[in-house]
């Protein structure tokens, strides 16, 4: 994955984690060829499935962010604004580290 895409994904990680589940993304992720059903089963058994999924997306190739974005669009289209280049997400947690 391109470093700027990694940075973008990491910058929107908290809102994605708060609003998505592996279960609801299952079919779109398999259809996008990002994950196999076996990989998703393993992720679901972990302590933090969506966090592990976001980590794994970074290893899925140069177009992984675009394919993930399409999967998100199928289940939570309101989250697409997070992926815009100019969108910056800063919560109180993140601001602690930026001061």
C-alpha positions in Angstrom: 0.0 0.0 0.0 1.2 3.5 -0.9 2.5 5.4 2.2 0.0 8.2 1.7 -2.9 5.6 1.7 -1.5 4.0 4.9 -1.4 7.5 6.5 -5.0 8.1 5.4 -6.3 4.8 6.7 -4.5 5.3 10.0 -6.0 8.8 10.3 -9.5 7.5 10.0 -9.1 4.4 12.0 -11.0 5.4 15.1 -14.2 6.4 13.3 -14.0 3.3 11.1 -13.5 1.1 14.2 -16.4 2.7 16.0 -18.8 2.2 13.1 -17.9 -1.0 11.2 -17.9 -4.7 12.0 -16.2 -7.5 10.1 -19.5 -9.3 9.9 -21.2 -6.5 7.9 -18.2 -6.1 5.6 -17.8 -9.9 5.0 -19.5 -10.2 1.6 -18.2 -6.9 0.1 -14.6 -7.8 1.2 -14.7 -11.2 -0.3 -16.3 -9.9 -3.5 -13.5 -7.2 -3.7 -11.0 -10.1 -3.4 -9.4 -8.4 -0.4 -9.9 -11.3 2.0 -10.9 -15.0 1.8 -13.7 -16.3 4.0 -11.0 -18.2 6.0 -9.0 -15.0 6.6 -12.2 -13.2 7.8 -13.1 -16.2 10.1 -9.6 -15.8 11.7 -10.1 -12.0 12.1 -13.5 -12.5 13.7 -12.0 -14.8 16.4 -9.5 -12.1 17.5 -10.0 -9.7 20.4 -10.3 -6.7 18.1 -11.6 -8.0 14.7 -12.0 -4.6 13.0 -8.6 -3.4 14.2 -7.0 -6.5 12.9 -8.8 -6.1 9.6 -7.6 -2.5 9.3 -4.0 -3.7 10.0 -4.3 -6.4 7.4 -5.6 -4.1 4.7 -2.3 -2.3 4.7 -0.7 -5.6 3.5 -3.2 -6.2 0.7 -1.5 -4.4 -2.2 -1.4 -1.0 -3.9 -5.2 -0.9 -4.6 -6.3 -2.2 -1.2 -7.6 1.2 0.1 -9.7 1.7 -3.0 -11.2 -1.8 -2.8 -11.8 -1.3 0.9 -13.5 2.0 0.2 -15.9 0.2 -2.2 -16.7 -2.4 0.4 -17.5 0.3 3.0 -19.7 2.1 0.4 -21.9 -1.0 0.2 -22.6 -1.1 3.9 -22.1 2.4 5.3 -22.1 5.0 2.5 -22.1 7.8 5.0 -18.5 6.9 5.9 -17.2 7.7 2.4 -16.5 11.3 3.4 -13.8 10.0 5.7 -11.8 8.8 2.7 -11.7 12.3 1.0 -8.2 13.7 0.7 -9.1 16.9 2.6 -10.9 15.1 5.5 -8.9 15.3 8.7 -10.3 13.4 11.7 -9.1 14.6 15.1 -10.6 13.5 18.2 -9.6 14.3 21.8 -7.5 11.2 21.9 -5.5 12.2 18.8 -5.1 15.8 19.9 -3.3 14.6 23.0 -0.5 13.4 20.9 -0.3 16.4 18.6 0.2 19.0 21.4 
